[in-house]
Amino acid sequence: MDGIHTTGEVFSVKKSQPILVQSEGVTRDEEFYFLSNLDQNIAVIIQTVYCFKQDDMKCSKNVANVIKQALAKVLVHFYPLAGNLTISPNGKLIVECSNDGVPFVEAVADCSIDVLGDITIPDPVILGELVHTIPGAKNILEMPLLTAQVTRFKCGGFVLGMTINHCMTDGISAMEFVNSWAETARGMSLTVPPFVDRSILRSRQSPTISYDHKEFMEIQDKSNMDRLYKEEQIVYNSFYFDQEKIGRLKKLAMEDGEIKSCTTFTVLTALVWRARSKALKMKPHQETKLLFAVDGRSKFSPPLPKGYFGNGIVLTCCLCKVGELVQKPFSHVVGLVQDAIKMVNEDFIRSTIDYFEVTRARPSLTATLLITSWTRLSFNTTNFGWGDPSQSGCVTLPEKEVVLFLSKGREKGTTLLLGLPLTAMITFQELILP
């Protein structure tokens, strides 16, 4: 077994063969499970890890068994996760409710969990050892919708590594699933039972497209960014913004009087969009696009049911030339982000659903920044019976265009994660931390 190098040390992980954990008891008798048009365009695998330090009051020797048995029980409620992704006759993703089961791996590491260090920064090599993936899979249809791996460390700590297909959950419903799984492991009933009927987000019988939906627009790479990504090593980094730094950004955004108020999300998004475009040496006449997800649950009348299981998010868009982005005042860029947020209402979401129904278009990511915010997700309160996680993180980012916003434990600041070609990362760091 090859050694994995981290923080100057070497550790190895010995893994069992995966077993399939099926839903325990009777499941629904439906053959296929409908996925909405909001689920169709984000079929990427999200890999996360949760670290649990040794609990002096409770031995972790049986932790894998407890988590495995709880998975079988919670899959009764979240039964589509035990099925397989396939293509429907009309060419859309759909789940075959086969109850084939979720691949589950038990593993043992030959070191203390402290060897992992700070897992804030994605690390596909090191953290990749703590999740179960399917190396031979040729496409998304050959990958399980969910996998789990429990790795025990010599110190008594353990890591739960999970992969999940984004077409099944957005951040909110993924968190509700993991917390339900943890509650089941502790013998509790579910605080938020899932609402699994996604047909409430079907397209309208007569599709009505009311917006331009520039999020789907193709952009030409006039800045030869593709070459930069091919020729240089991609490096990951994280940047923490405490309340003081965020306060300074808000003051900068409002100092010319063009905008009267702003949020942490809008100023950080504007800052990253501008700095990343400069770091990638985008030319002034290059069009650039900003995409970010807005939670649509409360935008509907009535709102989506509590516990809605699926993607309740919609992508909204800003589009401009790089020259405008970097030369105009910071307040202008923040205003563009604010306008994109204001645009999202029920009519916009329904129009997005109908747009995909008619066009089958997918958002283009050329010269694009895609922001995903997990700042409101309770990653550090998932208790399987051994206390809350000491830390959690992403193994890797799903696309090179993605920047992730995270909260840092119980602190009030925001951490942003991204990957860039090496020279671009050096420039980005200089621009974002002057």
C-alpha positions in Angstrom: 0.0 0.0 0.0 1.4 3.4 -1.0 2.0 6.0 1.6 0.1 9.3 1.6 2.2 12.3 2.5 0.7 15.1 4.6 2.1 17.8 6.9 5.5 16.2 6.5 4.4 12.8 7.6 3.3 9.7 5.9 0.1 7.7 6.5 -1.6 4.8 4.8 -5.3 3.8 4.7 -6.4 0.1 4.5 -9.8 -0.2 3.0 -12.3 -3.0 3.1 -14.2 -4.1 0.0 -17.4 -1.9 -0.4 -20.6 -3.5 0.7 -24.0 -2.3 -0.6 -26.3 -0.9 2.2 -29.9 -1.2 1.1 -32.9 0.6 2.5 -34.2 -1.3 5.5 -37.8 -2.4 5.3 -40.5 -1.5 2.8 -39.8 1.3 0.3 -42.1 2.9 -2.3 -43.2 0.7 -5.1 -42.5 3.4 -7.8 -40.2 2.2 -10.6 -38.7 5.6 -11.4 -38.2 8.8 -9.4 -38.7 12.2 -11.1 -35.9 14.8 -11.1 -36.9 18.4 -11.7 -35.3 20.7 -14.3 -33.5 22.4 -11.5 -31.7 19.1 -10.8 -30.7 18.4 -14.4 -27.8 20.8 -14.9 -25.8 20.0 -11.8 -25.0 16.3 -12.0 -21.6 16.6 -10.5 -20.2 14.6 -7.6 -19.6 16.5 -4.3 -17.1 14.9 -2.0 -17.0 16.0 1.7 -15.3 14.7 4.8 -16.3 15.1 8.5 -13.6 14.7 11.2 -14.5 13.5 14.7 -11.9 13.6 17.4 -11.6 10.8 20.1 -14.5 11.0 22.6 -13.1 10.0 26.0 -16.5 8.9 27.2 -17.3 6.6 24.2 -15.2 4.1 22.3 -15.3 4.4 18.5 -14.5 0.8 17.7 -18.1 0.1 16.5 -18.6 3.5 14.9 -18.7 2.1 11.3 -21.3 -0.4 12.3 -23.5 2.2 14.0 -23.2 4.6 11.0 -23.9 1.7 8.5 -27.0 0.5 10.4 -28.3 4.1 10.6 -27.8 4.5 6.9 -30.0 1.5 6.2 -32.7 3.0 8.4 -32.5 6.6 7.1 -32.7 5.3 3.4 -36.3 4.3 4.1 -37.0 8.1 4.1 -34.4 9.1 1.5 -35.0 6.0 -0.7 -34.0 7.5 -4.1 -30.4 7.6 -2.9 -30.3 3.8 -2.9 -31.2 3.8 -6.6 -29.4 4.4 -9.9 -29.2 7.4 -12.2 -30.4 6.7 -15.7 -31.8 8.6 -18.7 -35.6 8.8 -19.3 -37.2 8.3 -22.7 -37.4 12.1 -23.1 -33.7 12.5 -22.5 -33.6 13.7 -18.9 -31.9 12.3 -15.8 -34.1 10.2 -13.7 -33.6 7.7 -10.8 -34.3 4.0 -11.2 -35.7 3.0 -7.7 -33.8 -0.3 -7.7 -32.7 -0.2 -4.0 -29.4 -1.6 -5.2 -27.9 0.1 -2.2 -25.2 2.6 -1.2 -21.6 1.5 -1.4 -20.1 1.6 2.2 -16.5 1.1 3.0 -14.8 0.6 6.4 -11.2 1.7 6.6 -8.3 2.0 9.1 -5.5 4.6 9.0 -2.2 3.9 10.7 -1.8 7.2 12.4 -3.5 9.8 14.6 -6.3 12.0 13.0 -4.1 15.1 13.9 -1.8 14.1 10.9 -4.5 15.5 8.6 -3.9 19.0 10.0 -6.3 21.8 8.7 -8.5 20.4 6.0 -10.0 23.8 5.0 -8.1 23.7 1.7 -9.2 21.0 -0.7 -6.7 18.3 -1.3 -7.7 15.6 -3.7 -4.6 13.4 -2.9 -4.8 13.3 0.9 -8.5 13.8 1.5 -9.3 11.6 -1.5 -8.1 8.6 0.5 -11.0 9.2 3.0 -13.9 8.9 0.4 -15.0 6.0 -1.7 -15.1 6.7 -5.5 -15.4 4.5 -8.6 -12.1 5.0 -10.5 -13.3 3.1 -13.6 -16.5 5.0 -14.0 -16.7 6.5 -17.5 -19.6 8.9 -16.9 -22.0 10.1 -14.2 -24.4 7.3 -14.9 -21.8 4.7 -13.7 -21.3 6.5 -10.4 -23.4 5.8 -7.3 -25.7 8.6 -6.2 -24.2 8.3 -2.7 -21.2 6.5 -1.2 -19.9 6.5 2.4 -16.6 5.6 4.0 -15.7 5.5 7.7 -12.0 5.6 8.5 -10.8 5.0 12.0 -7.5 6.4 13.3 -5.2 5.1 15.9 -6.1 7.8 18.4 -9.8 6.8 18.4 -10.9 9.5 16.1 -12.6 8.8 12.8 -13.6 10.5 9.5 -16.9 10.1 7.6 -16.2 10.6 3.9 -19.2 11.0 1.7 -19.8 11.5 -2.0 -23.2 12.6 -3.3 -24.5 13.5 -6.7 -25.5 17.2 -6.8 -28.6 16.3 -8.9 -30.0 14.7 -5.8 -29.5 17.5 -3.3 -28.5 21.1 -3.0 -26.5 22.2 0.1 -29.6 22.6 2.3 -31.2 19.2 1.5 -27.8 17.5 1.7 -27.3 18.9 5.2 -30.8 17.8 6.2 -30.0 14.3 4.9 -26.7 14.1 6.8 -28.3 15.4 10.0 -31.2 12.9 9.6 -28.7 10.1 9.3 -26.9 11.3 12.4 -30.2 11.6 14.3 -31.0 8.0 13.3 -27.6 6.8 14.6 -28.5 8.4 18.0 -31.9 6.6 18.0 -33.9 9.8 17.5 -36.8 10.6 15.1 -36.1 13.0 12.2 -36.3 16.7 13.0 -36.9 17.5 9.4 -38.5 14.5 7.5 -37.9 14.8 3.7 -40.5 16.0 1.3 -39.6 13.8 -1.7 -42.2 14.8 -4.3 -40.3 16.9 -6.8 -43.2 17.1 -9.3 -44.2 20.4 -7.7 -41.3 21.8 -9.8 -42.4 20.3 -13.1 -42.4 22.7 -16.1 -45.7 24.3 -17.0 -48.0 22.6 -19.5 -47.4 25.6 -21.8 -43.8 26.6 -21.1 -43.4 30.4 -20.7 -39.9 31.9 -21.0 -40.1 35.5 -19.5 -36.4 36.3 -19.2 -33.2 36.4 -21.3 -31.5 33.7 -19.2 -28.0 34.9 -20.0 -26.7 32.3 -17.6 -26.9 29.8 -20.5 -25.2 32.2 -23.0 -22.0 30.9 -24.7 -18.9 33.2 -24.3 -15.9 33.1 -26.5 -12.5 32.8 -24.8 -10.7 35.8 -26.2 -8.0 35.7 -23.5 -6.5 32.2 -24.1 -7.3 31.2 -20.5 -7.6 27.5 -21.6 -3.9 27.5 -22.3 -3.1 28.7 -18.8 -5.1 25.9 -17.2 -3.5 23.3 -19.4 0.1 24.5 -18.9 0.2 25.2 -15.2 -0.4 23.3 -12.0 -3.7 24.0 -10.4 -3.3 25.0 -6.8 -5.9 25.5 -4.1 -6.0 28.1 -1.4 -8.3 29.5 1.2 -8.7 33.1 2.4 -10.4 34.1 5.6 -12.3 37.4 5.9 -13.1 38.4 9.5 -15.7 41.0 10.5 -13.1 43.8 10.3 -12.1 43.0 6.7 -15.7 42.6 5.6 -16.6 45.9 7.3 -13.8 47.6 5.3 -15.2 46.1 2.1 -18.7 47.3 2.9 -17.4 50.8 3.6 -15.5 50.8 0.3 -18.7 49.7 -1.6 -20.8 52.5 -0.1 -18.3 55.4 0.1 -19.4 56.9 -3.3 -23.1 56.8 -2.2 -24.2 54.7 -5.2 -25.5 51.9 -3.0 -27.0 52.4 0.5 -26.5 48.9 2.0 -24.7 45.7 1.1 -24.2 42.2 2.5 -21.1 40.1 3.2 -22.1 37.9 0.2 -22.4 40.8 -2.3 -19.1 42.5 -1.4 -17.1 39.2 -1.3 -18.6 38.1 -4.6 -17.8 41.4 -6.2 -14.2 41.3 -4.9 -13.6 37.7 -6.1 -15.1 38.3 -9.5 -12.9 41.3 -10.2 -9.7 39.9 -8.7 -10.0 36.5 -10.4 -10.7 38.1 -13.8 -7.5 40.2 -13.3 -5.5 37.2 -12.1 -6.5 35.1 -15.2 -5.3 38.1 -17.4 -8.7 38.4 -19.1 -8.5 41.1 -21.8 -10.6 44.3 -21.4 -12.9 43.3 -24.4 -13.4 39.8 -22.9 -17.0 39.1 -21.8 -17.1 37.6 -18.3 -20.0 36.0 -16.5 -20.8 35.6 -12.9 -23.1 32.8 -11.8 -24.3 32.1 -8.3 -27.0 30.1 -6.7 -30.0 31.7 -4.9 -32.2 29.5 -2.6 -35.6 29.6 -4.2 -37.5 27.9 -1.4 -39.0 31.0 0.0 -39.6 32.7 -3.4 -42.6 30.5 -4.2 -46.1 31.2 -3.0 -46.7 29.2 -1.0 -43.0 28.4 -0.2 -41.6 24.9 -1.0 -42.5 22.5 1.7 -40.2 22.2 4.7 -37.7 19.4 4.1 -37.9 19.6 0.3 -35.5 17.0 -0.9 -33.8 18.1 -4.1 -32.4 21.3 -5.6 -34.4 24.3 -4.5 -31.7 26.6 -5.9 -31.6 28.5 -9.2 -28.6 30.1 -10.9 -28.7 33.9 -11.5 -26.3 35.8 -13.6 -24.2 39.0 -14.1 -22.6 39.6 -17.5 -20.2 42.4 -18.5 -16.9 43.2 -20.3 -13.8 42.8 -18.2 -12.9 46.5 -18.8 -16.2 47.5 -17.1 -15.6 45.1 -14.3 -12.1 46.3 -13.4 -12.3 50.0 -14.3 -15.6 51.1 -12.8 -16.0 51.7 -9.0 -16.3 48.8 -6.7 -19.9 50.0 -5.9 -20.8 49.3 -9.5 -19.8 45.7 -9.3 -21.6 45.2 -6.0 -24.7 46.7 -7.7 -24.5 44.2 -10.5 -24.5 41.4 -7.9 -27.4 43.0 -6.0 -29.5 43.3 -9.2 -28.9 39.7 -10.1 -30.3 38.7 -6.6 -33.3 41.0 -6.9 -34.2 39.3 -10.2 -34.9 36.0 -8.6 -38.6 35.5 -7.8 -41.1 32.7 -8.5 -41.6 33.9 -12.1 -37.9 33.8 -12.8 -37.5 30.3 -11.3 -40.5 29.0 -13.3 -39.1 30.6 -16.4 -35.8 28.9 -15.8 -37.5 25.5 -15.5 -39.5 26.1 -18.7 -36.3 27.4 -20.5 -34.6 24.0 -19.9 -37.7 22.1 -20.9 -37.7 23.9 -24.3 -34.0 24.2 -25.0 -32.2 21.5 -22.9 -29.5 24.1 -22.6 -26.7 23.9 -20.1 -25.0 27.0 -18.6 -21.7 27.8 -20.4 -18.7 28.1 -18.0 -16.2 29.8 -20.4 -14.8 33.0 -18.8 -17.2 32.3 -15.9 -17.0 32.4 -12.2 -19.5 30.2 -10.3 -19.9 31.1 -6.6 -21.4 28.6 -4.2 -22.1 29.7 -0.6 -22.3 27.2 2.2 -22.1 29.8 4.9 -25.6 29.0 6.3 -25.1 25.2 6.4 -24.6 23.6 9.7 -21.7 21.3 8.8 -20.2 21.3 12.3 -23.3 20.1 14.2 -23.6 16.6 12.7 -23.5 14.3 15.7 -23.6 10.5 15.1 -23.2 9.9 18.9 -19.5 10.9 19.2 -20.0 14.6 19.4 -19.9 17.3 16.7 -17.2 17.2 14.0 -14.0 19.0 14.9 -13.8 20.1 11.3 -15.2 19.4 7.9 -14.2 20.2 4.3 -14.3 19.4 0.6 -12.0 16.9 -1.0 -12.0 18.9 -4.2 -14.0 21.6 -6.0 -16.4 20.1 -8.6 -15.3 22.5 -11.5 -12.4 24.8 -12.0 -14.8 27.8 -12.2 -16.2 27.2 -8.7 -15.4 29.3 -5.7 -16.8 28.2 -2.4 -17.8 30.4 0.5 -17.8 28.7 4.0 -18.4 29.7 7.5 -15.5 29.0 10.0 -16.9 27.1 12.9 -18.8 29.4 15.2 -16.8 32.5 14.1 -18.6 35.2 12.2 -16.2 35.5 9.3 -16.2 33.9 5.9 -13.6 31.6 4.3 -13.4 31.4 0.5 -11.9 28.5 -1.3 -10.7 28.3 -4.9 -8.3 26.7 -7.3 -6.3 28.6 -10.0 -3.2 28.1 -12.2 -0.1 28.8 -10.1 0.8 32.2 -11.5 -2.8 33.3 -11.4 -3.1 32.3 -7.7 -0.1 34.4 -6.8 -1.6 37.4 -8.5 -5.1 36.7 -6.9 -3.5 36.6 -3.5 -1.8 39.9 -4.0 -5.0 41.5 -5.2 -7.3 40.1 -2.5 -4.9 40.6 0.5 -3.3 44.0 -0.3 
